Amino acid sequence: MTIDRDVEERLLALQRGLGSLDTRLEYAERRVRAVRNEQFVNEFLGGLEDIGELGAVDT
């Protein structure tokens, strides 16, 4: 089966576009995880004074 050159070029462009989309999706997923981790830490430590002020850490 012969593939038309135009169709082949379109498929290659689509593959490149999907690769770019995949990269952006991975970045977005990492960013969401980072925000969730930051929110967890803020909630976990919420209401606490600075550890250095408590004398637990030598500042």
Sequence and secondary structure as in RCSB ss.txt:
>XXXX:A:sequence
MTIDRDVEERLLALQRGLGSLDTRLEYAERRVRAVRNEQFVNEFLGGLEDIGELGAVDT
>XXXX:A:secstr
    HHHHHHHHHHHHHHHHHHHHHHHHHHHHHHHHHHHHHHHHHTT   HHHHTSS  
